[in-house]
Amino acid sequence: MSWAHFCGASTSILRCCRVGANSWELPTAPHLRRSGGPKPDAAARQIKHLNLDNARLRRRLERAELIIDAQKKLCVALGLPTADETSGDE
């Protein structure tokens, strides 16, 4: 067992180091990647993240609007002034 294997280095890392040491440059990315599919670019990742964030914020907005409507109905039922009535007094 070699020293590198004893330290936990995998064969792909060792191969990378060997190729890099011989030619003074690292091998190109396709030689290191296991999957054959293309990597998603940064713009696609950002669009996906923004779409998820947008959906989350829409759900929060719907919940907040339901809470506000319930609070208005409760104020009317208890005879308390609502925010619409108090904003006109200023």
N, CA, C and O atoms as a CHARMM CRD file, in Angstrom:
* protein
*
  360
    1    1 MET  N      0.85400  -1.16900   0.00000 PROA 1      0.00000
    2    1 MET  CA     0.00000   0.00000   0.00000 PROA 1      0.00000
    3    1 MET  C      0.90200   1.23400   0.00000 PROA 1      0.00000
    4    1 MET  O      1.83600   1.34000   0.79500 PROA 1      0.00000
    5    2 SER  N      0.60300   2.15900  -0.90500 PROA 2      0.00000
    6    2 SER  CA     1.43600   3.35500  -1.00700 PROA 2      0.00000
    7    2 SER  C      1.03400   4.37900   0.05100 PROA 2      0.00000
    8    2 SER  O     -0.01600   4.26200   0.68400 PROA 2      0.00000
    9    3 TRP  N      1.87500   5.36500   0.22500 PROA 3      0.00000
   10    3 TRP  CA     1.63300   6.41300   1.20800 PROA 3      0.00000
   11    3 TRP  C      0.36900   7.20300   0.86700 PROA 3      0.00000
   12    3 TRP  O     -0.39900   7.55700   1.76100 PROA 3      0.00000
   13    4 ALA  N      0.14900   7.47800  -0.41200 PROA 4      0.00000
   14    4 ALA  CA    -1.02100   8.26000  -0.82700 PROA 4      0.00000
   15    4 ALA  C     -2.31300   7.51800  -0.52600 PROA 4      0.00000
   16    4 ALA  O     -3.28500   8.11700  -0.06800 PROA 4      0.00000
   17    5 HSD  N     -2.32500   6.20600  -0.78400 PROA 5      0.00000
   18    5 HSD  CA    -3.51800   5.42300  -0.48000 PROA 5      0.00000
   19    5 HSD  C     -3.73800   5.33600   1.01600 PROA 5      0.00000
   20    5 HSD  O     -4.88000   5.33300   1.47400 PROA 5      0.00000
   21    6 PHE  N     -2.67200   5.26500   1.77600 PROA 6      0.00000
   22    6 PHE  CA    -2.77300   5.22700   3.22100 PROA 6      0.00000
   23    6 PHE  C     -3.39800   6.51500   3.76300 PROA 6      0.00000
   24    6 PHE  O     -4.12900   6.47900   4.75200 PROA 6      0.00000
   25    7 CYS  N     -3.11400   7.64500   3.12200 PROA 7      0.00000
   26    7 CYS  CA    -3.66300   8.93800   3.54700 PROA 7      0.00000
   27    7 CYS  C     -5.07600   9.16300   3.04600 PROA 7      0.00000
   28    7 CYS  O     -5.70300  10.14600   3.44100 PROA 7      0.00000
   29    8 GLY  N     -5.60000   8.30500   2.20400 PROA 8      0.00000
   30    8 GLY  CA    -6.97400   8.42700   1.74800 PROA 8      0.00000
   31    8 GLY  C     -7.12400   9.05100   0.37300 PROA 8      0.00000
   32    8 GLY  O     -8.24100   9.39600  -0.01300 PROA 8      0.00000
   33    9 ALA  N     -6.06700   9.20700  -0.36600 PROA 9      0.00000
   34    9 ALA  CA    -6.16500   9.79300  -1.70300 PROA 9      0.00000
   35    9 ALA  C     -6.70700   8.74000  -2.67100 PROA 9      0.00000
   36    9 ALA  O     -6.28300   7.58500  -2.64900 PROA 9      0.00000
   37   10 SER  N     -7.62700   9.14800  -3.49700 PROA 10     0.00000
   38   10 SER  CA    -8.19700   8.21100  -4.45100 PROA 10     0.00000
   39   10 SER  C     -7.30900   8.12300  -5.69700 PROA 10     0.00000
   40   10 SER  O     -6.41200   8.94300  -5.89800 PROA 10     0.00000
   41   11 THR  N     -7.57600   7.12700  -6.51400 PROA 11     0.00000
   42   11 THR  CA    -6.75100   6.93800  -7.70400 PROA 11     0.00000
   43   11 THR  C     -6.93900   8.06600  -8.70400 PROA 11     0.00000
   44   11 THR  O     -6.00600   8.40300  -9.43200 PROA 11     0.00000
   45   12 SER  N     -8.15000   8.66700  -8.75400 PROA 12     0.00000
   46   12 SER  CA    -8.35400   9.76600  -9.70500 PROA 12     0.00000
   47   12 SER  C     -7.54400  10.99100  -9.29500 PROA 12     0.00000
   48   12 SER  O     -7.04200  11.71900 -10.15100 PROA 12     0.00000
   49   13 ILE  N     -7.41400  11.21900  -7.99400 PROA 13     0.00000
   50   13 ILE  CA    -6.58400  12.33900  -7.53100 PROA 13     0.00000
   51   13 ILE  C     -5.12600  12.06100  -7.84800 PROA 13     0.00000
   52   13 ILE  O     -4.40200  12.95200  -8.29200 PROA 13     0.00000
   53   14 LEU  N     -4.69600  10.83100  -7.62300 PROA 14     0.00000
   54   14 LEU  CA    -3.30700  10.48100  -7.91700 PROA 14     0.00000
   55   14 LEU  C     -3.01900  10.60800  -9.40700 PROA 14     0.00000
   56   14 LEU  O     -1.95500  11.09200  -9.79200 PROA 14     0.00000
   57   15 ARG  N     -3.95800  10.17800 -10.25000 PROA 15     0.00000
   58   15 ARG  CA    -3.78900  10.28000 -11.68900 PROA 15     0.00000
   59   15 ARG  C     -3.68400  11.75200 -12.09000 PROA 15     0.00000
   60   15 ARG  O     -2.86300  12.11800 -12.93100 PROA 15     0.00000
   61   16 CYS  N     -4.51300  12.58000 -11.49000 PROA 16     0.00000
   62   16 CYS  CA    -4.49300  14.01800 -11.77200 PROA 16     0.00000
   63   16 CYS  C     -3.13900  14.60600 -11.40800 PROA 16     0.00000
   64   16 CYS  O     -2.56700  15.38800 -12.16700 PROA 16     0.00000
   65   17 CYS  N     -2.64000  14.22900 -10.25600 PROA 17     0.00000
   66   17 CYS  CA    -1.34100  14.76100  -9.81900 PROA 17     0.00000
   67   17 CYS  C     -0.21500  14.27100 -10.73200 PROA 17     0.00000
   68   17 CYS  O      0.69700  15.02500 -11.06900 PROA 17     0.00000
   69   18 ARG  N     -0.29300  12.99300 -11.12900 PROA 18     0.00000
   70   18 ARG  CA     0.73600  12.44500 -12.00000 PROA 18     0.00000
   71   18 ARG  C      0.75100  13.16500 -13.34400 PROA 18     0.00000
   72   18 ARG  O      1.81400  13.53600 -13.84200 PROA 18     0.00000
   73   19 VAL  N     -0.43900  13.36400 -13.93600 PROA 19     0.00000
   74   19 VAL  CA    -0.52800  14.04400 -15.22400 PROA 19     0.00000
   75   19 VAL  C     -0.07200  15.48100 -15.07200 PROA 19     0.00000
   76   19 VAL  O      0.65200  15.99700 -15.92500 PROA 19     0.00000
   77   20 GLY  N     -0.49100  16.13800 -13.98500 PROA 20     0.00000
   78   20 GLY  CA    -0.10600  17.52200 -13.75600 PROA 20     0.00000
   79   20 GLY  C      1.38100  17.67400 -13.52400 PROA 20     0.00000
   80   20 GLY  O      1.98300  18.65700 -13.95600 PROA 20     0.00000
   81   21 ALA  N      1.98200  16.70400 -12.84400 PROA 21     0.00000
   82   21 ALA  CA     3.41100  16.80200 -12.56400 PROA 21     0.00000
   83   21 ALA  C      4.23300  16.62000 -13.83200 PROA 21     0.00000
   84   21 ALA  O      5.29400  17.22700 -13.97300 PROA 21     0.00000
   85   22 ASN  N      3.75600  15.79300 -14.75300 PROA 22     0.00000
   86   22 ASN  CA     4.51000  15.55300 -15.98000 PROA 22     0.00000
   87   22 ASN  C      4.40900  16.70500 -16.96600 PROA 22     0.00000
   88   22 ASN  O      5.37800  17.00400 -17.66500 PROA 22     0.00000
   89   23 SER  N      3.25400  17.35600 -17.03600 PROA 23     0.00000
   90   23 SER  CA     3.07900  18.37500 -18.06600 PROA 23     0.00000
   91   23 SER  C      2.95200  19.78900 -17.48300 PROA 23     0.00000
   92   23 SER  O      2.76800  20.74700 -18.23300 PROA 23     0.00000
   93   24 TRP  N      3.04600  19.92700 -16.17500 PROA 24     0.00000
   94   24 TRP  CA     2.94700  21.21700 -15.48600 PROA 24     0.00000
   95   24 TRP  C      1.60200  21.89400 -15.69700 PROA 24     0.00000
   96   24 TRP  O      1.51000  23.11700 -15.59400 PROA 24     0.00000
   97   25 GLU  N      0.57300  21.14000 -15.98500 PROA 25     0.00000
   98   25 GLU  CA    -0.78400  21.67900 -16.07100 PROA 25     0.00000
   99   25 GLU  C     -1.76100  20.58100 -15.68000 PROA 25     0.00000
  100   25 GLU  O     -1.47300  19.39500 -15.84200 PROA 25     0.00000
  101   26 LEU  N     -2.89100  20.97200 -15.17600 PROA 26     0.00000
  102   26 LEU  CA    -3.89800  19.99900 -14.76800 PROA 26     0.00000
  103   26 LEU  C     -4.65400  19.49100 -15.98800 PROA 26     0.00000
  104   26 LEU  O     -4.79500  20.21700 -16.97200 PROA 26     0.00000
  105   27 PRO  N     -5.13400  18.27200 -15.94000 PROA 27     0.00000
  106   27 PRO  CA    -5.91000  17.76500 -17.06600 PROA 27     0.00000
  107   27 PRO  C     -7.21900  18.54300 -17.19300 PROA 27     0.00000
  108   27 PRO  O     -7.67800  19.16800 -16.23700 PROA 27     0.00000
  109   28 THR  N     -7.80000  18.49600 -18.36200 PROA 28     0.00000
  110   28 THR  CA    -9.03600  19.23600 -18.60700 PROA 28     0.00000
  111   28 THR  C    -10.18400  18.60200 -17.84800 PROA 28     0.00000
  112   28 THR  O    -10.11100  17.43500 -17.46300 PROA 28     0.00000
  113   29 ALA  N    -11.22900  19.35600 -17.63400 PROA 29     0.00000
  114   29 ALA  CA   -12.35100  18.93900 -16.79700 PROA 29     0.00000
  115   29 ALA  C    -13.02800  17.64000 -17.25000 PROA 29     0.00000
  116   29 ALA  O    -13.38200  16.83900 -16.38500 PROA 29     0.00000
  117   30 PRO  N    -13.23100  17.37800 -18.54600 PROA 30     0.00000
  118   30 PRO  CA   -13.91900  16.13600 -18.89900 PROA 30     0.00000
  119   30 PRO  C    -13.20900  14.87900 -18.41800 PROA 30     0.00000
  120   30 PRO  O    -13.85700  13.85000 -18.22900 PROA 30     0.00000
  121   31 HSD  N    -11.90800  14.93100 -18.21700 PROA 31     0.00000
  122   31 HSD  CA   -11.19600  13.75100 -17.74000 PROA 31     0.00000
  123   31 HSD  C    -11.47100  13.50200 -16.26100 PROA 31     0.00000
  124   31 HSD  O    -11.34800  12.37100 -15.79200 PROA 31     0.00000
  125   32 LEU  N    -11.84100  14.55000 -15.52200 PROA 32     0.00000
  126   32 LEU  CA   -12.05600  14.41400 -14.09300 PROA 32     0.00000
  127   32 LEU  C    -13.51200  14.14500 -13.72800 PROA 32     0.00000
  128   32 LEU  O    -13.78000  13.58100 -12.66800 PROA 32     0.00000
  129   33 ARG  N    -14.44800  14.53300 -14.57400 PROA 33     0.00000
  130   33 ARG  CA   -15.86400  14.39100 -14.24900 PROA 33     0.00000
  131   33 ARG  C    -16.33100  12.96500 -14.45400 PROA 33     0.00000
  132   33 ARG  O    -15.91900  12.29900 -15.40300 PROA 33     0.00000
  133   34 ARG  N    -17.18300  12.50300 -13.57300 PROA 34     0.00000
  134   34 ARG  CA   -17.72000  11.14400 -13.70100 PROA 34     0.00000
  135   34 ARG  C    -18.96100  11.11900 -14.58700 PROA 34     0.00000
  136   34 ARG  O    -19.14600  10.18600 -15.36800 PROA 34     0.00000
  137   35 SER  N    -19.80600  12.13100 -14.47100 PROA 35     0.00000
  138   35 SER  CA   -21.04300  12.12300 -15.25700 PROA 35     0.00000
  139   35 SER  C    -20.77500  12.64100 -16.66100 PROA 35     0.00000
  140   35 SER  O    -19.89300  13.47400 -16.87000 PROA 35     0.00000
  141   36 GLY  N    -21.53100  12.14900 -17.60400 PROA 36     0.00000
  142   36 GLY  CA   -21.35300  12.55400 -18.98300 PROA 36     0.00000
  143   36 GLY  C    -22.15700  13.78900 -19.34700 PROA 36     0.00000
  144   36 GLY  O    -21.92100  14.40000 -20.38900 PROA 36     0.00000
  145   37 GLY  N    -23.10800  14.16000 -18.49500 PROA 37     0.00000
  146   37 GLY  CA   -23.97200  15.29000 -18.80800 PROA 37     0.00000
  147   37 GLY  C    -23.27700  16.62400 -18.62000 PROA 37     0.00000
  148   37 GLY  O    -22.30500  16.72500 -17.87200 PROA 37     0.00000
  149   38 PRO  N    -23.77300  17.64700 -19.29700 PROA 38     0.00000
  150   38 PRO  CA   -23.16700  18.96400 -19.15600 PROA 38     0.00000
  151   38 PRO  C    -23.50200  19.57200 -17.80300 PROA 38     0.00000
  152   38 PRO  O    -24.56900  19.31900 -17.24500 PROA 38     0.00000
  153   39 LYS  N    -22.59200  20.36900 -17.28600 PROA 39     0.00000
  154   39 LYS  CA   -22.83100  21.06700 -16.03600 PROA 39     0.00000
  155   39 LYS  C    -23.75200  22.25300 -16.30800 PROA 39     0.00000
  156   39 LYS  O    -23.60300  22.93200 -17.32300 PROA 39     0.00000
  157   40 PRO  N    -24.69800  22.50600 -15.41300 PROA 40     0.00000
  158   40 PRO  CA   -25.53900  23.68600 -15.62000 PROA 40     0.00000
  159   40 PRO  C    -24.71300  24.94600 -15.42400 PROA 40     0.00000
  160   40 PRO  O    -23.88800  25.02600 -14.51400 PROA 40     0.00000
  161   41 ASP  N    -24.94000  25.91700 -16.27700 PROA 41     0.00000
  162   41 ASP  CA   -24.16300  27.14000 -16.16800 PROA 41     0.00000
  163   41 ASP  C    -24.69400  27.99600 -15.01800 PROA 41     0.00000
  164   41 ASP  O    -25.76000  27.72300 -14.46600 PROA 41     0.00000
  165   42 ALA  N    -23.95300  29.00800 -14.67700 PROA 42     0.00000
  166   42 ALA  CA   -24.27800  29.84800 -13.52800 PROA 42     0.00000
  167   42 ALA  C    -25.61400  30.56500 -13.71700 PROA 42     0.00000
  168   42 ALA  O    -26.37000  30.71900 -12.75800 PROA 42     0.00000
  169   43 ALA  N    -25.90800  30.99800 -14.92300 PROA 43     0.00000
  170   43 ALA  CA   -27.15500  31.71800 -15.17100 PROA 43     0.00000
  171   43 ALA  C    -28.36100  30.80400 -14.94600 PROA 43     0.00000
  172   43 ALA  O    -29.36500  31.23500 -14.37800 PROA 43     0.00000
  173   44 ALA  N    -28.27300  29.56000 -15.38300 PROA 44     0.00000
  174   44 ALA  CA   -29.37500  28.61800 -15.19900 PROA 44     0.00000
  175   44 ALA  C    -29.58200  28.32000 -13.71800 PROA 44     0.00000
  176   44 ALA  O    -30.72000  28.22300 -13.25800 PROA 44     0.00000
  177   45 ARG  N    -28.49000  28.17500 -12.96800 PROA 45     0.00000
  178   45 ARG  CA   -28.60000  27.94200 -11.52400 PROA 45     0.00000
  179   45 ARG  C    -29.24200  29.13800 -10.83400 PROA 45     0.00000
  180   45 ARG  O    -30.07400  28.97300  -9.94200 PROA 45     0.00000
  181   46 GLN  N    -28.85500  30.34500 -11.24800 PROA 46     0.00000
  182   46 GLN  CA   -29.41200  31.54600 -10.63900 PROA 46     0.00000
  183   46 GLN  C    -30.89800  31.68400 -10.96200 PROA 46     0.00000
  184   46 GLN  O    -31.68300  32.07000 -10.09600 PROA 46     0.00000
  185   47 ILE  N    -31.29100  31.37500 -12.19100 PROA 47     0.00000
  186   47 ILE  CA   -32.69800  31.44800 -12.57900 PROA 47     0.00000
  187   47 ILE  C    -33.51500  30.44700 -11.76600 PROA 47     0.00000
  188   47 ILE  O    -34.60600  30.77300 -11.29700 PROA 47     0.00000
  189   48 LYS  N    -32.99900  29.24200 -11.59800 PROA 48     0.00000
  190   48 LYS  CA   -33.69600  28.23100 -10.80700 PROA 48     0.00000
  191   48 LYS  C    -33.84700  28.69500  -9.36600 PROA 48     0.00000
  192   48 LYS  O    -34.91800  28.55500  -8.77400 PROA 48     0.00000
  193   49 HSD  N    -32.77200  29.24900  -8.79600 PROA 49     0.00000
  194   49 HSD  CA   -32.80900  29.74300  -7.42300 PROA 49     0.00000
  195   49 HSD  C    -33.81700  30.88300  -7.28000 PROA 49     0.00000
  196   49 HSD  O    -34.57400  30.92400  -6.31000 PROA 49     0.00000
  197   50 LEU  N    -33.83000  31.80500  -8.23700 PROA 50     0.00000
  198   50 LEU  CA   -34.74900  32.93700  -8.18200 PROA 50     0.00000
  199   50 LEU  C    -36.20400  32.49300  -8.32900 PROA 50     0.00000
  200   50 LEU  O    -37.08700  33.04900  -7.67400 PROA 50     0.00000
  201   51 ASN  N    -36.46200  31.50300  -9.17600 PROA 51     0.00000
  202   51 ASN  CA   -37.82100  30.98300  -9.33200 PROA 51     0.00000
  203   51 ASN  C    -38.31400  30.32000  -8.04900 PROA 51     0.00000
  204   51 ASN  O    -39.47000  30.50000  -7.66400 PROA 51     0.00000
  205   52 LEU  N    -37.44600  29.55400  -7.38500 PROA 52     0.00000
  206   52 LEU  CA   -37.81600  28.92900  -6.11900 PROA 52     0.00000
  207   52 LEU  C    -38.08100  29.98500  -5.05400 PROA 52     0.00000
  208   52 LEU  O    -39.03900  29.87900  -4.28800 PROA 52     0.00000
  209   53 ASP  N    -37.22700  31.00300  -5.01100 PROA 53     0.00000
  210   53 ASP  CA   -37.38900  32.08300  -4.04600 PROA 53     0.00000
  211   53 ASP  C    -38.68400  32.84900  -4.31200 PROA 53     0.00000
  212   53 ASP  O    -39.38900  33.22100  -3.37400 PROA 53     0.00000
  213   54 ASN  N    -38.99600  33.08200  -5.57300 PROA 54     0.00000
  214   54 ASN  CA   -40.22100  33.77400  -5.95200 PROA 54     0.00000
  215   54 ASN  C    -41.45000  32.98800  -5.50400 PROA 54     0.00000
  216   54 ASN  O    -42.39300  33.57300  -4.97000 PROA 54     0.00000
  217   55 ALA  N    -41.45500  31.69000  -5.71000 PROA 55     0.00000
  218   55 ALA  CA   -42.58700  30.85100  -5.29800 PROA 55     0.00000
  219   55 ALA  C    -42.74500  30.86700  -3.77900 PROA 55     0.00000
  220   55 ALA  O    -43.86300  30.92600  -3.26700 PROA 55     0.00000
  221   56 ARG  N    -41.61700  30.81400  -3.06000 PROA 56     0.00000
  222   56 ARG  CA   -41.67100  30.85600  -1.59200 PROA 56     0.00000
  223   56 ARG  C    -42.25100  32.17900  -1.10700 PROA 56     0.00000
  224   56 ARG  O    -43.07800  32.20100  -0.19500 PROA 56     0.00000
  225   57 LEU  N    -41.82200  33.27400  -1.71100 PROA 57     0.00000
  226   57 LEU  CA   -42.31800  34.58100  -1.30500 PROA 57     0.00000
  227   57 LEU  C    -43.79600  34.76800  -1.65100 PROA 57     0.00000
  228   57 LEU  O    -44.52400  35.43200  -0.91400 PROA 57     0.00000
  229   58 ARG  N    -44.23900  34.19100  -2.75700 PROA 58     0.00000
  230   58 ARG  CA   -45.66800  34.26700  -3.10100 PROA 58     0.00000
  231   58 ARG  C    -46.51900  33.53400  -2.06600 PROA 58     0.00000
  232   58 ARG  O    -47.58900  34.01300  -1.69300 PROA 58     0.00000
  233   59 ARG  N    -46.04800  32.37300  -1.59900 PROA 59     0.00000
  234   59 ARG  CA   -46.78300  31.63900  -0.56300 PROA 59     0.00000
  235   59 ARG  C    -46.85000  32.44700   0.72900 PROA 59     0.00000
  236   59 ARG  O    -47.89100  32.48200   1.38500 PROA 59     0.00000
  237   60 ARG  N    -45.74600  33.09600   1.09700 PROA 60     0.00000
  238   60 ARG  CA   -45.73700  33.92800   2.31000 PROA 60     0.00000
  239   60 ARG  C    -46.69100  35.10700   2.17400 PROA 60     0.00000
  240   60 ARG  O    -47.38000  35.46400   3.13000 PROA 60     0.00000
  241   61 LEU  N    -46.73200  35.71200   0.99000 PROA 61     0.00000
  242   61 LEU  CA   -47.63400  36.83300   0.75800 PROA 61     0.00000
  243   61 LEU  C    -49.09100  36.40900   0.87800 PROA 61     0.00000
  244   61 LEU  O    -49.89800  37.12000   1.47700 PROA 61     0.00000
  245   62 GLU  N    -49.43300  35.25500   0.31200 PROA 62     0.00000
  246   62 GLU  CA   -50.80500  34.75700   0.42100 PROA 62     0.00000
  247   62 GLU  C    -51.18600  34.52700   1.87800 PROA 62     0.00000
  248   62 GLU  O    -52.29000  34.87700   2.29600 PROA 62     0.00000
  249   63 ARG  N    -50.26700  33.93200   2.65900 PROA 63     0.00000
  250   63 ARG  CA   -50.53500  33.71000   4.07600 PROA 63     0.00000
  251   63 ARG  C    -50.71400  35.02400   4.82400 PROA 63     0.00000
  252   63 ARG  O    -51.61100  35.14600   5.65800 PROA 63     0.00000
  253   64 ALA  N    -49.86800  36.01000   4.53100 PROA 64     0.00000
  254   64 ALA  CA   -49.95700  37.30400   5.19600 PROA 64     0.00000
  255   64 ALA  C    -51.27300  37.99700   4.86200 PROA 64     0.00000
  256   64 ALA  O    -51.89300  38.60300   5.73600 PROA 64     0.00000
  257   65 GLU  N    -51.70000  37.91300   3.61200 PROA 65     0.00000
  258   65 GLU  CA   -52.97000  38.52400   3.22700 PROA 65     0.00000
  259   65 GLU  C    -54.14800  37.85800   3.93700 PROA 65     0.00000
  260   65 GLU  O    -55.09100  38.54300   4.33200 PROA 65     0.00000
  261   66 LEU  N    -54.10800  36.53400   4.10400 PROA 66     0.00000
  262   66 LEU  CA   -55.16900  35.84300   4.84200 PROA 66     0.00000
  263   66 LEU  C    -55.21000  36.29400   6.30000 PROA 66     0.00000
  264   66 LEU  O    -56.28600  36.49100   6.86500 PROA 66     0.00000
  265   67 ILE  N    -54.03800  36.45600   6.90300 PROA 67     0.00000
  266   67 ILE  CA   -53.97200  36.88900   8.29800 PROA 67     0.00000
  267   67 ILE  C    -54.51900  38.30800   8.44100 PROA 67     0.00000
  268   67 ILE  O    -55.26900  38.59500   9.37400 PROA 67     0.00000
  269   68 ILE  N    -54.14600  39.19100   7.52100 PROA 68     0.00000
  270   68 ILE  CA   -54.63100  40.57800   7.57300 PROA 68     0.00000
  271   68 ILE  C    -56.14400  40.62400   7.40800 PROA 68     0.00000
  272   68 ILE  O    -56.81600  41.36800   8.12200 PROA 68     0.00000
  273   69 ASP  N    -56.68500  39.85000   6.48900 PROA 69     0.00000
  274   69 ASP  CA   -58.14100  39.81100   6.30000 PROA 69     0.00000
  275   69 ASP  C    -58.84000  39.30200   7.56200 PROA 69     0.00000
  276   69 ASP  O    -59.87700  39.83500   7.95900 PROA 69     0.00000
  277   70 ALA  N    -58.27200  38.27300   8.19000 PROA 70     0.00000
  278   70 ALA  CA   -58.87600  37.73300   9.42000 PROA 70     0.00000
  279   70 ALA  C    -58.82100  38.77700  10.53600 PROA 70     0.00000
  280   70 ALA  O    -59.77300  38.90300  11.30500 PROA 70     0.00000
  281   71 GLN  N    -57.72700  39.51900  10.63400 PROA 71     0.00000
  282   71 GLN  CA   -57.60800  40.55500  11.66200 PROA 71     0.00000
  283   71 GLN  C    -58.62800  41.67000  11.43700 PROA 71     0.00000
  284   71 GLN  O    -59.21600  42.17900  12.39100 PROA 71     0.00000
  285   72 LYS  N    -58.84000  42.05100  10.16700 PROA 72     0.00000
  286   72 LYS  CA   -59.84000  43.08600   9.86900 PROA 72     0.00000
  287   72 LYS  C    -61.23700  42.62200  10.26900 PROA 72     0.00000
  288   72 LYS  O    -62.00200  43.38500  10.86000 PROA 72     0.00000
  289   73 LYS  N    -61.57000  41.37500   9.95000 PROA 73     0.00000
  290   73 LYS  CA   -62.88600  40.84800  10.30100 PROA 73     0.00000
  291   73 LYS  C    -63.06400  40.78000  11.81100 PROA 73     0.00000
  292   73 LYS  O    -64.14700  41.05600  12.32600 PROA 73     0.00000
  293   74 LEU  N    -61.99900  40.41300  12.52200 PROA 74     0.00000
  294   74 LEU  CA   -62.06400  40.34700  13.98300 PROA 74     0.00000
  295   74 LEU  C    -62.26600  41.74000  14.58000 PROA 74     0.00000
  296   74 LEU  O    -63.04500  41.90100  15.51900 PROA 74     0.00000
  297   75 CYS  N    -61.57300  42.74400  14.04400 PROA 75     0.00000
  298   75 CYS  CA   -61.73900  44.11400  14.52900 PROA 75     0.00000
  299   75 CYS  C    -63.16600  44.60300  14.30100 PROA 75     0.00000
  300   75 CYS  O    -63.74100  45.26000  15.16900 PROA 75     0.00000
  301   76 VAL  N    -63.73200  44.29200  13.15800 PROA 76     0.00000
  302   76 VAL  CA   -65.11400  44.69400  12.86100 PROA 76     0.00000
  303   76 VAL  C    -66.06600  43.98300  13.81200 PROA 76     0.00000
  304   76 VAL  O    -67.00000  44.60100  14.32300 PROA 76     0.00000
  305   77 ALA  N    -65.84700  42.70200  14.05700 PROA 77     0.00000
  306   77 ALA  CA   -66.72500  41.93000  14.94300 PROA 77     0.00000
  307   77 ALA  C    -66.64600  42.43600  16.38100 PROA 77     0.00000
  308   77 ALA  O    -67.64900  42.41200  17.09400 PROA 77     0.00000
  309   78 LEU  N    -65.47400  42.89300  16.81900 PROA 78     0.00000
  310   78 LEU  CA   -65.30700  43.38100  18.18700 PROA 78     0.00000
  311   78 LEU  C    -65.61300  44.87200  18.31100 PROA 78     0.00000
  312   78 LEU  O    -65.63600  45.40900  19.41900 PROA 78     0.00000
  313   79 GLY  N    -65.84500  45.53000  17.20300 PROA 79     0.00000
  314   79 GLY  CA   -66.13600  46.95600  17.22000 PROA 79     0.00000
  315   79 GLY  C    -64.90300  47.81900  17.38100 PROA 79     0.00000
  316   79 GLY  O    -65.01700  48.98600  17.75500 PROA 79     0.00000
  317   80 LEU  N    -63.75200  47.28600  17.11300 PROA 80     0.00000
  318   80 LEU  CA   -62.49400  48.05000  17.20500 PROA 80     0.00000
  319   80 LEU  C    -62.22600  48.74900  15.88000 PROA 80     0.00000
  320   80 LEU  O    -62.67000  48.28100  14.83200 PROA 80     0.00000
  321   81 PRO  N    -61.50200  49.86700  15.91400 PROA 81     0.00000
  322   81 PRO  CA   -61.19000  50.54900  14.65300 PROA 81     0.00000
  323   81 PRO  C    -60.17400  49.73400  13.83700 PROA 81     0.00000
  324   81 PRO  O    -59.25200  49.14100  14.39800 PROA 81     0.00000
  325   82 THR  N    -60.34700  49.71200  12.54500 PROA 82     0.00000
  326   82 THR  CA   -59.40200  49.01700  11.65600 PROA 82     0.00000
  327   82 THR  C    -58.32500  49.99500  11.22000 PROA 82     0.00000
  328   82 THR  O    -58.43300  51.19400  11.47700 PROA 82     0.00000
  329   83 ALA  N    -57.31400  49.50600  10.57900 PROA 83     0.00000
  330   83 ALA  CA   -56.21900  50.35300  10.11200 PROA 83     0.00000
  331   83 ALA  C    -56.72400  51.34800   9.07300 PROA 83     0.00000
  332   83 ALA  O    -56.19800  52.45800   8.99400 PROA 83     0.00000
  333   84 ASP  N    -57.71700  50.99200   8.28200 PROA 84     0.00000
  334   84 ASP  CA   -58.26900  51.89200   7.27400 PROA 84     0.00000
  335   84 ASP  C    -58.96000  53.09000   7.94200 PROA 84     0.00000
  336   84 ASP  O    -58.87500  54.21300   7.44500 PROA 84     0.00000
  337   85 GLU  N    -59.63500  52.84900   9.05400 PROA 85     0.00000
  338   85 GLU  CA   -60.33800  53.91800   9.76000 PROA 85     0.00000
  339   85 GLU  C    -59.37700  54.84000  10.49100 PROA 85     0.00000
  340   85 GLU  O    -59.59600  56.05100  10.52800 PROA 85     0.00000
  341   86 THR  N    -58.30000  54.28200  11.08300 PROA 86     0.00000
  342   86 THR  CA   -57.37100  55.10000  11.85800 PROA 86     0.00000
  343   86 THR  C    -56.44000  55.90300  10.96600 PROA 86     0.00000
  344   86 THR  O    -55.97000  56.95700  11.39200 PROA 86     0.00000
  345   87 SER  N    -56.15300  55.45900   9.75400 PROA 87     0.00000
  346   87 SER  CA   -55.25000  56.19500   8.86900 PROA 87     0.00000
  347   87 SER  C    -55.89000  57.47700   8.35600 PROA 87     0.00000
  348   87 SER  O    -55.17400  58.40300   7.97400 PROA 87     0.00000
  349   88 GLY  N    -57.21700  57.55900   8.33800 PROA 88     0.00000
  350   88 GLY  CA   -57.91700  58.75600   7.87700 PROA 88     0.00000
  351   88 GLY  C    -57.95200  59.84900   8.93000 PROA 88     0.00000
  352   88 GLY  O    -58.23400  61.00100   8.59900 PROA 88     0.00000
  353   89 ASP  N    -57.67000  59.52200  10.20600 PROA 89     0.00000
  354   89 ASP  CA   -57.73200  60.49200  11.29300 PROA 89     0.00000
  355   89 ASP  C    -56.52400  61.41800  11.33100 PROA 89     0.00000
  356   89 ASP  O    -56.60600  62.49700  11.91900 PROA 89     0.00000
  357   90 GLU  N    -55.43000  61.04100  10.73700 PROA 90     0.00000
  358   90 GLU  CA   -54.18400  61.80700  10.82500 PROA 90     0.00000
  359   90 GLU  C    -54.24200  63.05900  10.07800 PROA 90     0.00000
  360   90 GLU  O    -53.26900  63.81300  10.05800 PROA 90     0.00000
